[in-house]
């Protein structure tokens, strides 16, 4: 165990001890070789130095002894001989002293005698004389000879005598020397001793130095061994032939190879990896252990020849499968954050905003250099001080940030220029693995369109609810008006005094106005009965133009721009006349002084259009009616309510607020679409688009008998059954039919009606039934009657249209009478029904008309 901060001791590999010894032995070998060379060279130099010293000594002795002998020469040969003998006896290094006087020969000789010495007296004398002639005053001759096997260095000099220094004799002196072999032996012995001492003393020192000097190499070798054993890398070293010589344990384990396998690299790696250069990094996919893994590989040279050729090369590959997978996920996340339409901010408590995605800059308008480091709430929602009283969500966000909790809700965000817009904001904490809070992610979504659609949907739902309410009220009110108007009309047929008849006419006129009001309510609720035909808008406008001009007066000019070749459409001419009149009157009221009403038609192909309330307009061809005025116009607040029933900006008593509501309901019920554009002080434009109808005959629906025309002739005693759950309605319709000459039976419901028809003798010719009844409704009653009496004729009476009741298919082939009916209209429809052929259930007739 090692304490904290202590460096753990590494385990020394025994191989490194062998390396140390080898290094020491190498040092010793080199040192020994160097010392041997030094010994040989030193010995040679030593022998040469000894010989040179011997020669120098010989010359010196000759130079010293020569003058002495010259002085003794006059004294006689005896004294010279005695001096020579004395010198050779006292100095064992002197081999001989010999004085030669040519041509007589030697007259003094002391020391070792040798025939070879005496034999050269003449030669030496000649050499000395020659040397003396060349070098004035000198004339020494040095030469090597051997006496008894021992080397001798001889020096010969001339002896001079007399005051002129005439040359008289030659002095030859020999100095003993050692044999070269002996000198070499001595030198080798000395060097061997020194070498042995060096080995004994220097080996430990060299071993220590080897370890010290080899420590970096050992550390490098140990590190290399550790890398090859433990590194999670695929490392290989190959020879020049591409054979793997060394490989890491990770590589061997991954490819299930033995350390001594010497596998070819081409058997493991694909060619593109082996062909890569030393600075190339190649990413490859290989199957390892039955699984495809991704590796990042790099090639590099390990050893080069003198010519620069790669002798050994290496390869390192790293498994980057997990990293690549994580990187791909991060790239996808970054791309998603960068491409999303939501505004994303990342902020920390210390640094503020550290990241903002492109959507934030695009929507907020903030400069890119003015975001980093800012408070995220200020960036998203603006400065709290400038916004006045802080909204509750600001405090809620602050509490969530302090607690490290997420928060989400709708806020009023602000752009860089201060423009507000609704925004769904989410603030989410980012925590590390230890749960510590690192940052917050702010995700803001612009919901301007959604908020507008929600408002439009709310408005549409409110309009639908109001329409259902208005339609329901109108339906029930129509039942009351049927009784009121019907009874009044029945009483008008009696013989009454003038005052009572006047009162009945007043009641009748009020009932008619109430009926018009209920039809407007039904139109707004899209529950009125429409006579749908193929129509020409230009013809409708032309037929209504004179009435419009009369209603608008002289202060309003009317301009018409009719499109040539206008596409036909389908609708109810009467309702379209009324809608056009309502738009014209609305324009008239918007121009109190004077102005211009423009009516135009055009063909248009609509693609991707929507109404103001968000209703999707199907793509296709449309005939478009445009009604515009030059009046006072409307602001956005008024435009948001113009189609609501009973909404009006007129003074009390000058409008019911149902005109535009009726137009809206009629257009929608006819399958059309309506837009309005207005600006205060400029005017208002209504555009109504009706779907194009298939080309065919364009007709106007037949005009019903106006009230007040002569009553039809009495019936032919045909029997008619009136079925309605409202007693007053039954009485009124039965009374009108009786005045028309028909025999009438009544029933309060479907079950009673079946009983009446079954018991009638003679049989019932026509059944007039309410459409909406409790229990068995009119459609169910008609089915039951058809099953038992297939030829029985049936008419329906209702305050709803077939479309609004959802009974278009069920009412095919049956007539539908609107409530409240007038007597003439009712009798005309009944007479036509009785005179028509028996109904064919497979032949569909238009709803709202009598077959």
C-alpha positions, 0 to 999 in steps of 0.5 A: 500500500502507498499513502496518498501523494506517494509514488508507488514503487515499480516492480523491476523486471529480472530482464533488466538486471540481465540488461545491466550486466550486459551493459557492464560487460559491454563497457568492460569489453570495450575498455579492455580492447582499448587498453590492449590497444594502449598496451601494444601502442605503449609498448612499442612507444616504450621500446622506441623511447628506450632505444632513443634514450640509449642512443642519446646516452651513447652520444652523451658519453661519447661527447664527454669521453671523447675530449678526455681520450684526446688529451690522453692520446699524447700521453700514450695508449696505456693511459687510454686503455686504463681509462677505458677499462675503468669506465667499462668496469664501473658502468655495466651499461657500457658494452665496449670502448674502442679507439681505432686509428686508421689504417693501423687499427684499434689500439685501445679496447675495453669491454666485450670483445666480438669479432663483429665489432673489430670487423667494422673498424674500417667501415665505421672510420669511413662513416665517421670521416664521411659524416665529419666532412658533411657536418663540420665539427660533428661526425657522429655515427650511431648504429645498432648491432648485436653482441652475444645476442644482446642489442648494442647501440654504438656511437662513433665520433672522431678524436682530434689532436694538436692545436689545429684539431686535426683528425687522429682517431675514431672513438667507438662506444657501445651501450648495452640495450634490452631485447624487444621481447623482454621490453614487451613482456615487461610492458605487457606485465605492467599493463596486465596488472593495471588491467586486473586492477581496473577490472577489480576496481572498475567493474562495480563502478561500470555496473553502477554507471551502466545502471545510471546511464541505462536508466532512461533506456530501462524506463523507456523499455519498461514503459513500452512493455507496460503500454503493450500489455495494458493499453486499451489500444491495438498496437502492432510493429511490423517488419519490412515484409509486413509481418507482425513482430510485436503486438499489444495484448489488447490486439492479440486478445481482440483477434485471438492471436498468439504472441509468437504467431507472426501474422501478416498485417494484411490478414488483419487490416484492410488494404486502405489502412496499410496503404495510408501514409504516416500522417494519415488517419483512417477510420475503418469498420472491422468485425471483431468478436462477431460484432462490427466495430469502428476503429481509428487507425494511424501508421508510423515508421519505427526504424529507417535504414541508412537510405531512409527506407522503412525497415520496421513500421507500426500501427495504432488503432483505437476502438471509437465505436462508442465515441462515434455512436455518442458523437452521432447522437450529439450531432443529431441533438445539436442539429435538432436544437439548431433546426427546431423552430422552438427558441432554445437558450442554455444559461448558468447562474454564474455566466448567464446565457451561454448558448442560443439557437438560430430560432431564438435570434430569428424570432426575437431579433436580438443581435448575435453579439448581445445575447451571451452573458445576459439574463435569460428571463430578460432576453425572453420576456423583456425588462420587468421594470419596463413592463409595469406591474410584474405578471405572476409568472415572473415570480413563479419562474424565479421560485422554480430557478431558486429551487432547481425545479422545472417550470412551464407555462404561457408568458408574454414574450418580447422581441428585441424591438419590444413587440410582444407575442404569446409564448409557451415557455419551459425552464428545465434544470440540467444536473450532473451525475452527482445531482448538482445543478449545472445549468438551465435549458429555456425552451420557448415556443411562439404560439401566436398562430396557435393563440389566434387559432384558439381565439378563432376556434373559441369564436367559432364555437361561440358562433356555433353555440349561438347558432344552435341556440338561435336555431332552436329558438327559431324552431320553437318560435315557428311553431308558435307563429304557425298557430298565430299566423295560421289562426289569423289567416283562418279567421280572416276567411270568416265573415267578421266586422271591419274593425276585427278584420283590421285587428287581424291584419295587424296581427298578421303583419306582425306575425309575418315580420316575426316569421322573417326574423325567425328565418334570419335566425335559422339562416344564421344557425344554418337551419333554414330550408334552401332551394339549391339550384345551379345559378348565375351570380351575374343574373342574380345581381341583375335581377336585384339591382333595381331593388337595391338602388331603390333601397339605397337611395340617390346618395349612394352610387352603385357600380357593378363589374360583372365578370364575363364567362363567370363560372356557375355555382349552386345556391338559393336565389331567394336567400342570395337576394336577401344576403345581397340586400343585407350587405347593401343595407349594411354598406348604406348605413356605413356611408351616412353622407354619400358614397359608392357601393361596388359589386363585382364578380370574378372567377378564382382558383383558391389553393391553401386558403383559410377564412379569418376564423381558421376554416380551411377552404378546399382547393378548387375553382370558385365564383367570387362575389365582392361587395365593397363600400367607401364608408367609415370602415371598422376596426379590428375589435368590431370586425371580431363580432360582426357575424355574431347575432344581435351584434350591431353598432347602430343606434337602438331601434335601427337594426336587429344585428341579424343581417350579417349573421344571416349572410354568414349562415347562408354562405356557410350553408351553401358551401361557400366562404366569406372574408371581410377586410376593413379599415377605419376611414377607408371602407369595407369589402366583403368577398364571398366565394361559392364553389364552382358548379358543373357546367349545365343549365342555369335556372331560377327556382319557381316562384311560390304563390304569393299570399293573397292570391285566390284560394285554390278550388276545393279538393276532391274530398281527398283524405289527409292525415295531419301528424304533429305533437303540437296541438295548435299546429295540428289545428291550424294545418287541419283548418287550412286543409279543411278550408281547401276542401279536404277531409282531414284526420289528425294524430299527435304522434307516430304510433297514433298515426299508424293506427289512424291510417290502418283504420281509415275507410276509405284509406288516407291519400296523403300524410302531412307530418311534422319532421321533429317529434318525440318518440317516433319522428317523421322519418321513422313514421314515413318508413313505417308507412312505406313498408305497409302502404307503399303508394301512400304520399307523404309531406313533411312540415318543419322549422328546420331544413333537411341539411340542418336536421341531417336527414338529406338522404332520408328525405329524398323523394319527399316534400318539405314545407317550411313553418310557419306555412301560409294557407295558399302555399300549403294548399298548392303543395298539397294539391301538387303532391296529390296530383303527382305520380306515386313516389319512387324511392330510388328517384331523388328529388330536391329537398325543399321542393314538392315532387 
